[in-house]
Amino acid sequence: MTLRSRLLMQTCVLAMMTGTGLGSAPASAQNSAPVPLFLKQEAEQDAERQVAPSPTNPGTTSAPRSGGFGNTSSGTSETDAFPSDPNAVQSLSLGAVDAEAVGTIDQSRGGLGTDMWNGTTRRSAAKLISELPATPATHAARDLQKRMLLSAAALPQGSADISLLEARVAKLIEMGALDDAIELVRAAPQGSRGSMLAQAEVNALLIGSNIDAACDAIEGYSASYEELFWLKAAAMCAFYANDPTSAAFTVDLVREMGGEGDATFFGLVSAIRSGSTADADLLNDLRPIDLALLAIAKQSIPTSQLETDNPAAIIGITTADATATDVRLEAARKAENLGLISPEKLADVYQSVNFEPAALESVLDDASEGIQARQYAKLYQAAAQSDVAAARAEILAALFEAADFEGDFMQAARLAAPLMTDIPVNGDFSWFAVPALRASIAANNFERAENWLQVAKSSANASNDISSRLSLLYPVLAISGLEETGAVRPTAMASDGSSSQSFGSDPQSGPTQNFGLGGAVVPGAPTSSGGMASATVMPNSASAEDVQSASDRAAALARHRARMVEWQEMQAARGDQAAARRYTELIFNLFEGFGIEVPNTLWDSILIAPYAEERMTTNSAVSHQLNAAAAARQKAKTAALAIQAQQVAAVDNADPKVLSDTVTSLLIIGQENDARRLATELLMSFNQ
């Protein structure tokens, strides 16, 4: 140990003993910052002892950061960032299996069940968790991923050195699910939380710009852990409390203990001290503590971070006080689309913009705002302030139309969902029925969607275009379950894990069913071209109930065939036939995944050269493992791989067969609601 280091240690001890400097630790983090207890203990026990450059808490393994919140500039292996690499998640401090198995939801609240990891090793589970996307391609997949991470479940045995709880919390933070991550940490017994979980809680608070609560947590945790993260956090809290003496002392300790290579930390410290602007070159890969130091320096996060894949920075731009209003609006728009913030948070950001009352009153007549998110905010505020249902519906219709054009319809529907509840669902609003139907489906309110569908159907006539608009929407209505298609629904899993029935429709679509004798035929369903669509469905027995069921299904199947022919004819009239074909392929594949019939004649209509195309798809291992996991009813593994497979949905040339396999695998493990939500979102998000 150098002389300077020994002097610093002795000064630290003296400060604690005399009640000055960092040693005085009043309850509020605004007044002073905590110093880890280990400094005092080491100095008292042996002032000459050699101090390791990067001490670690026993039972933890330090590892370089591999994503999430960014790498340190120094390239050292200190654990001041929460890793997403499963090999870096090595804390042994949790010990008890019950602590690792903790969750905040059970199966009744959307969890995947206590047996969800059956058939999966702990090492494989950690890998599956750590490699989940920070920003799933759909909100349906994000919801499934979050519920999987929050589910209380029995854990695989073996590889006890791997903490699945730490991996789960790390992924939740990486996803921007900050409150959920904090709740999951706090659900674990206090004595079972290692340094990594403590750091995760602090990081989540810092990303959410809750520095007061973060400093309270730092004061509570820092006496127990030895990583440099806690020294840097103590320095940050000292700056935040406007305690330059304590801050300077702690920063010197960071340097003395091997942290001098963290250029971003020291650059931000210098900016705070001098009142200057930090070098932009240091702000490329920001960590939660960097966001807090930027806030203390009253410096905005670079807008270039909006173009990165750093969820922490995108959330930080949305919440930071120093962010310019228009930048905050666009950041919030992007963050909600990625699932990093809730629609309620987006509404709060939109409500924070100041518009003149006259501008809100004439919102439908004025020219559009130059920034798209600002126009959304203006329309949203006008709709929220209107207490006349007809006026609100008219403004929301304008919002949906503008968002549809920009590819933001799903977001607009989520945003406007609370405002829709005050609009009566009746014939007086028939002109609004189809937009309201689409918005209700997008917002996952299928009960309200069903009511709007009935209004639309009863209001359709030759003088309006409601019928044709419903025809265009038919595939979405079929996938979401709002229209009967005659599809054979998947049966519940048997106790031995087998399924007694597959997903076929009838002999015309594939000889997969085994029915008894007899049948119901509906030969009179007309198509738009004047042809006839008939369906034959065989009952399971000669009982009146089974015969009636077969008759009902035959009628539904005939209607479905007629509606599909009509829909296909409308697709053939579209100007962009390449886009129409991609959309058609997606629908046909998803239909097959749900056991909904696609007549061979419709498949023939898109059998057009070239037959070999370049497609974005998953690798063969993902496809194989997804199918195998679903067949074995390994729910967590199936969900994780399904989420990975649907990531291709974000690209224009996505392989529709992969997306079909995704929903089918979810159906097999009993997650029908997730499968329908995912498929519906895929269809409604498709750029038509």
DAVENDA-V797175 format. One record per run of one state. SS is the DSSP state (H for helix, E for strand, L for the rest). FROM is the first residue (numbers start at 1). TO is the last residue. If there is no record, write none. Layout:
BEGIN
ss = {SS:SS}
from = {FROM:FROM}
to = {TO:TO}
END
This chain:
BEGIN
ss = {L:H:L:H:L:H:L:H:L:H:L:E:L:H:L:H:L:H:E:L:H:L:H:L:H:L:H:L:H:L:H:L:H:L:H:L:H:L:H:L:H:L:H:L:H:L:H:L:H:L:H:L:H:L:H:L:H:L:H:L:H:L:E:L:E:L:H:L:H:L:H:L:E:L:H:L:H:L:E:L:H:L:H:L}
from = {1:3:19:21:24:37:46:86:89:97:101:105:106:107:110:122:131:139:151:152:164:176:178:188:190:193:195:208:211:225:228:241:244:260:263:275:280:283:288:297:303:308:311:320:325:338:343:352:357:362:372:386:389:407:409:421:427:443:446:460:466:480:520:527:532:538:544:573:577:594:600:606:616:617:620:632:635:651:654:655:656:669:672:686}
to = {2:18:20:23:36:45:85:88:96:100:104:105:106:109:121:130:138:150:151:163:175:177:187:189:192:194:207:210:224:227:240:243:259:262:274:279:282:287:296:302:307:310:319:324:337:342:351:356:361:371:385:388:406:408:420:426:442:445:459:465:479:519:526:531:537:543:572:576:593:599:605:615:616:619:631:634:650:653:654:655:668:671:685:688}
END
